[in-house]
């Protein structure tokens, strides 16, 4: 349906006034996944806490792990100084009692901001990992950790909950994408927004971390589906010249930055869940403005509805004459007849030759690294030095130049070099954090550590932007959707592991950056083995099965020339097949899952 539909878009306007309105209204929902997926940065933050009113003994079973109280002011008393804390301890404190606690500090008498506590412990867990009674949290915010005491032996639960959420994103990307093909983009779009608001409100009422985890899983499902639909739906209204532009423009970064602002002003985790789940329900009001995808309607033999929508778009774009639908009707009729005899392709067809196998494995690994490092750095921002709210806003800000820069470098340097260099930056910057730590300068240069993390985020955001375009150009049209689907799955698996990579901070502060650095550098090296696709025609038909070296004439690869390979890549096509002896296969534009500014 490519030529027929593009011909109609030229008549009604490839990106006219009405398409711009549709694009903006749908892209408003791009904020919702950013809020929902990155919400654990704040609601799973570890507060400062202490154990008070203890009967001191050497068993260490009544003490717990905590962070030292910190603030910007320093107070001195006697011979001990801590940021914003007055420490006072009696002479009966002994070195032996300190040794009974791993990483712990024990004080028999202590005064904090005028309040005297007896037998206090900080940053210490009992040998059996128990949490003492009388725990006191000192931070100016609440989180699920302070709500359900997810510390000591239970400290892994917060990252596990985020992992479950990312499993939901994978499930949603698979299931809801299929439902969108069956029931339409519009219904699935609004269903995801409505259900996400419902489950988000349920977070406010959670009475245990188990219920909370279940609701976060369903939040993830909704976001996995929404990330697909809110990218594909608006692109189906615009012509090929604007698809690359529209595919790289979104409000994910705005969502990241505004989440930091919301969390700064809303310090209660339950209220923050409501603030990020309920307001997006206002988008449901656009149901009466946004039309169903005319391309989807036409492919499902609902031509009258599709023609009505396309005619409306033409009128609102100021077109005087109605578009000619005769070729489209003829194509749809022929297509439904041909579909009955058309051969089906499977994921195995992506591994037909050693070259295809090499390419798909390298690209899958690139997607895995993009998601793992992207979400890993985003979730690890709560462990960086400095203000977590400011760091989070900067984290979203660096994505903007990262994405826009790829529009230039893709055309100037090519896909392979751009992806490899961007991934090299994403790998080298985290390793710089390791060097700073090994030099013993981590505490002296916290700003440099944050800067390296932001540079790494810049590199991985640019890498993911290129990966979408590059992956679609590498593989034949008839299996392009399958290639994008398997790459997206690899990316979602990376997203599932990302919270666990961030959790490694509890083992060693530089350890997450070591993992991110290794992954980035390995992917950068592997990407150099991919072929360049800039300015080259897109392959259409897959080669014959062969794991032996063969000449070009022994394959049945048919190359379809396009005016611009770059613009054609952003087109969308259902995974169709044609008889391998047919020189004029029927193809539809490739659909690319997700957005180049997300993850």
N, C-alpha and C positions, 0 to 999 in steps of 0.2 A: 504493500500500500504506500510505499515511499513516494514514488513519482506522482501518483494521483493525489495524495494528500498534500504534498508540497505545492502542487499546482493550485490547489484551493487556498492554501495559506498565502500564496503570492497575490491572489485575488482579494482576500479580505484584509491583508496586512500581516507581515510576519511577526511583528511585535508592536502592534498599535496600542491606542489608548486603553482599550478594554482589556487586552492581554496584560498590560502593565498593572492595571488594577487587580486582575486575577492573581498575577504573580506576587504582588505585595501582600495581598490578604492571606494567601497560602503561606508565604514565607514568615508571616508573623508567628506561626506555630513553631518555627525553628528555635524559638526561645525556650519552648517547653522541654524538649529533650535535654538542652543544656542545663536547665534548672534541675530536672529530675535526675539525670544520670550523675551529675557532679554534686548533688546535695550531700552525699556522705562526707565531703570535705569538711563540712561544718557540723552536721548532726552526729557525726562519728568522731568528732575531735576529742582528744583526751584532755580533760580539765586538770587543774592543779588540785591536789588533795593531800590529806594527812590523816593520821590515825591518832585520836586523842583519848584521854582518860583511861590509859592503860595501867595495869599493874605490871611494873617492870620485872622481868625475869630473863634468864639466859636461854630459855627454850626457843625463843624467836617465833613461836607459833601464833602470837597475838598481833604481830606486826604485818604491815602490808606495803605494797609497792606504791610509790607516788613520785611526783615531780616536785622539785623545790619551788616554793613560791617566788614569783618574779614580777617585777614591775619596773618602771623607768627610774624610780627614785632609789637612792641608797641610804641606808640608815646604819650608823655605827654604834656599837655598844660593846664595851670591854675589848676583847681581842678577837672578835669575830664579826665579819661583815658579810651580808647577803643583800641582794637587790630588794629593796622595799620590805625587808623582814628584820625584826629585832630578835636576835638569838641570845638566849641566856641559859647556861647549863651548869649544873652543880658539880662539885668536885668528885662525887661518887661515880661519874661516868668513867668507865675503864676501857682500855683498848681491847681487853678480852671480850667484853659485852658487844663491842662493835663487830668483832670477827664472827659473832654468831649470826650475822645478817649479811646476806649477799647484796652488795651494792647499797647497803643501807646506812643511814645516819640516825643514831639514837641520842635523844636528849632527855635528861631526867626532869629538868625544869626549863620552861621556855615561855617567853613573852612575845606575842605576835600582835602588833597594833594595840597594845595595852591590855590584851587578854592573856592571862597566865595559864599555861597548860602543863600537865605533869606527864612525864614519861612519853614523850612524843617520838614518832618514827617517820622518816621520810625516805622514799625510794627504797623500800625494803619489803620483801615478801617472806612470809613464813616458809619453813622448809616444805610443808605440805601444801603451800599455795593458798591457804585459807585467807579470807578477808575478815578483818577484825570488826567487832561491833563498835559503833560510835564513829564511823568514818565521817570526815568533814571535807566537803569540796569547797575550794577557795576561789575558783575562777568566776568571771563575770558572765558566763554563759552556761547553758545546760546542754547535755547531749545524751545519746542513748547509753553512753558509758556511765555517766553519773546517774542515769535513771535506773539502770539494772546492774550496776557495779560490774561492768565488763572489764575487770582488771585481774592481775595476777594470772591464775590458771585459765581465766576466761577472756584474757585480753585478745585472743585470736578471733573471737566471735565477731567483732566489728568489721574486720576485713572479710571474714567469711560471708557476712550478710551482703556486703558489696559484691562479692563474687556471685552469690545467688542472684542478685539483681542483674548482673551481666549475663548470666545464663538465660534469664528472661529476655534480655535484648536479643540474644541469638534465636530463641524460640519464636519471638515476635517477628523477627526479620524473615524467618522461613514461613511461618503459618499465615501471618497477616498479609504478606506479599501474595501468597497463593489466593487468599480470600479476596484480595483486591482485584486479582485477575478474573475471579468468578463473579463477584457482586458489584464491582465498580470501585473507582478511586474515592469518590465522594462519600459513600457510606462508611468505608473503612477509616477514612480520615477523621470524620466526626465521631465515629465509635471509639477510636483511640483517645481522642481528647476527652470525651465524656467519661470513659472508664478510668482514665488516668486521674481525673479529678475525683472520682468516687474512691479509688484506692488511696489517693493522697489524703483525702479527708479521713479515711479509715486509719491512717498512720497516727493521726491525732488521738484516736481512741484506743490505741494499742495498749494492752495491759501486760504484755510480756514481750521479750525479744523474739520469741518464736512466732507470735502473731505478726509482729513487725516484719519479720523476714518474709513471711508469706505475702504480705501486701507489697513489699518491695519487689518480689518476684513478678507479680502482676503489673506493677509499674514498669518493670523492665520489658515485659511483653508488649505493653502499649507503646513504649518508646521505640522498640525495635521495629514495629510496624509503621509508626509515624515517620521515622527517619526515612523510610523507603517512599512512602506515599507522598509526603510533602516535597520530595524532590521530583518524582516522576510526573505527578499530576500537572503542575504548572508548565513543565517542559513540553507536554503534549499539546499545548496551545500555541507554541511559538515555532517559527521557522528555523532551519538549520543554521543560519548565520548568527542567530542569537543564543543557540543552545549552550555553547561552551561558556559564554558570558553568564547566562542564567544559572548554569550548573555550578559556577564558582562564586556566586553572590548569594549570601544568606545572612541570617541573623544569629547564627550560633555564637559568634564572638560577643554580640550584644547580650545574649543570654548569660554567657560566662561572667561578663563584667557586672551585669545587674544582679546576678546571684550574690556576688561579693558585697554589693551595696545592701541588698536585703538582709543578708546575714549580719552585717555590721549593726544595723538598726534593730533587728529582731534576734535577740540572744537566746530566746527559749526555743528549743528544738521542735516542740509540738506546734507552736505558732508558725515557725518557719516552714514546716511541712504544709500547713494550710495556705500560707502566703504564696507558695510555689505551685500549688495544685488547684486551688479554687478559682483565682482570677483568670487563668486561661480558659475557663468555661465560657467566658464572654465571647470566645471565638465561635461558639455554637450559633451565634446570631448571624454569622455569615452564610449559613445554610441557604438562605433565601437569595443570596447574591451570587454565590459560586455555582457554575453549571458543572454537570458531569463532563468527563473527558469525551469530546466528540470522536476522537480516535478509538477509544475503547468501545463506544457505542457502535461505531461502524463495524468494528471487528466482531461484534456480537450480533450483527445483523439487525441492529436497531437504527436503520438509516434515517427514518423520519425524524427521530429525536436529534440525531447528529446534524442533519441538515438544518433543523430549526436553530440549534445553538450556533452553528457556523454563520447562518444568515444574521442572527442577532449580533454576533461579533462584528460582521461586516458593517451593519448599520451604525453601531456605536463607535466604530472606527471612522465613520464618515464616508463609507463607500456607497456610491449611488446605485450601482448595478449589483444584483444578487449573483453569487458564484455559480458556476456551472458544475453540477454534480453528476453529470452523465458518465464520465470516466470512472468516478468513484463507485457508482452503482454497478457498473459492468465489472470492475475489479473485484468487489465484494462477492458478487455472484459467482465469478470464476474461481475465486479463492476458496469458497466453501465446497465447491466441487472437487478442486485439487487437493484439499485437506484430507479427503477421505482416503486417498491413495498415497499420500506423502509419507516418506520414511521418517522414523523418529531417531533422533540422536540421543546419546546418553553421556554421562560424565567420562566414560571410558574412551570416548572419541577424542578427548583432550590429550590422550597419551598414545596416539596412533604412531608417532615417529619419535626417535630420540630427540630431535630438535623441539618438537611440541612439548615433550615431557620435560626437557630442560627449562623451557620458557615458562611453563605453567608452574613448576615447582619453585622457580626463582621468584615469580610474581606472587605466588601464595605466601612465600616467606616474607616478602616485602610488605604485604598486607598485614601479616601477623605482627611484624616488628612495628609497623605504623600504629596499630591499635594498642599493642602492649606498651610502647613507649609514650604514646600520646596520652592514654588514660593513666598510665603509671605516673608520669610527671604531674598530671593534673591532680591526681589523688594524693600524691606525695607533697603537694604544696603546703599542707598543714604541718609537715615536719620540718619545713625550711625555717631558717632564722628570719627574724623580723616579724612584721604584722601579717598574719595570714590573710586578712581581708585585702590589704594593699597588694600582696603577692598574687592573690587570686585575680584581681582586676587586671594586673599587668599580664598575667598568664593569658587572659582573653585578648588583651590589646596586641600582643605580639603575633597573634594569628592573622591579623588583618594584613600587615605588609608581607607576611609569609605567603599567603594565598595569592595576593595580587602580583607578587614578584614572579610567580610561576607562569603567569600569562605572557610575560616578556621572555623569560629564559627558555620556555618550551619552544618558542619560535626561533630564538637566536642561537641557542646552543644545542637544541634537540632534547628529546625526552630522556635518553639514556644518561647523558652527562648531567642534566638537571637533577634527575632522580638520584644518581650516585653521589653528587656533591652535596645535595641536601641531606641525604642519609649520612654522609660523612660528617657533616656538621652536627647532626643529631647524635652521632656516636662519640665524636671527639669532645664535645662540651661536657657531657657527664664524666668522662675520664679526667677532665681538668679538676672536677670536684674531688676525685680520688687523690690526685697529686697534691691538692691543697691540704687534704686531711693527712696524708703521709708526711707532709712537711710540718705538721703540727700547727698550721695556721688557720684551721677551721674556726676556732673561737675568736681569733683576732680579725679574720676577714669574712664575716658572715655575709656582707654585701656581695663579695665576689662569688661566693657559693650560689647565692640567689641569681646573680647575673648569668652564671654558667648554665644554671637550670633553665633560665628563660631563653638563652641562645639555643639550647637543646630543643626546647619546645618550638622555637621558630623553625629549626631544621626539620623536625618530624611533621609539623603542620604542612610545610612546603612539600615534603615527601609524599604525604597522603594525597595532596592535591594532584601531584603528577601521576601517582599510581592509578587513580581512577581513569585518567585519559590514556595512559600508556597501556593498561591492561586491556582496554577495549580495542585498541588499535592492533594488538599483537595477534589476535585469534580470528579465524574465519567467521563470517557473519552467521552461518548456520549453527555455530556452537558458541557464539559470543556471549549470549545470555548465560549459558552453562558456565563459561569461564568466569564471568563476573560473579555468578552465584557461589562458585567454589572459592574464589578469592575472598568474597565477603565473609564466607564461613570461617576461613582462616583468620580473617581480621577479628571476627567476633570471639574466636578462641583466645586470641591475644588479649582482647578486652576482659575476658573471664579471668585470665592469669594476672592482669595488671594490678588488682588489689593485693594479691599475694606478693608481688614484687615490691609494692610500696610498704607492705608489712615487714619486709626485711630490715627496715629502719630500726626495728626493735632489737634486732640481732647486732647490727653495726650500722652506724649512720651513713657511711658511704656505700654500703652494699647495694642498695637499689640503683645507684648511679653506675656501679660497676656492671650490673646486669644490663642496664639501658645502653651503656657504652659498647659492650660486647655485641649486643644484638644489632645496634646501628652500624658498627664497623663491618660486621659479617655481611649484612645486607648490602652495604655500599660496595663491597668487593664483588659480591654475586651479581649485582645489577650491571656491572661492566660486561658481563657475558651475554646480555640481552641484545638483540638486533635493534638498530635505530629504525624508527617508524616515521619520523618527520618528513612530510612531503611525499610519502610513498602511498600508492593505492592500497586500499584495504583488501585483504584476502576474503574470498567469498565461500569457496567450497574446500572442505578438508582434504588432505592427502589420503592416498590409500594406506591401509595398514602396512607398515614396514619398519623393521628395526635393523635393516641393513642399509648401507650407504647406497644411495641411488641418485641418478642425475635428475635434473629439473624436469626433463621431458617425461619421466616415468610417473610423475604425479599429476593429479587432475586438479591442481589448484587453479582456480580461475580468479583473475584479478579484475576488480571493477574499478574503473577510474572515476575519481570524484574531483570536482573542482578544487576542493580544499579538504585534505585528509583530516585536518584538525577539526573542522566543523562537522564532518561526517561522523567523527568518533562520538560526538555527543548525541547523535541521533539514536533513536530507540527502536528495537525490533523484537517481536516475539520470536522465540527460538523455532524457526521454521527449517524445513529440509526440502530438498528438491532432488529429483533423480540426477545422479552424478553425470549422466550423459547429456543433460539439458544445459545448453549454453546460456540461457537467459533465465536464471532462477528468480523466483519471486521472493523478495526480501522485504523486511520491515525494519525500521530504524532500531538500533540496539538500545536497550534500556539499561542504564547504569544505576546500580543501587547506591543510595546514600548521597552525600554531598561532599564536594571537595573541600569544604571548610569545616566539616565535622570530624566526627568520630566520634 
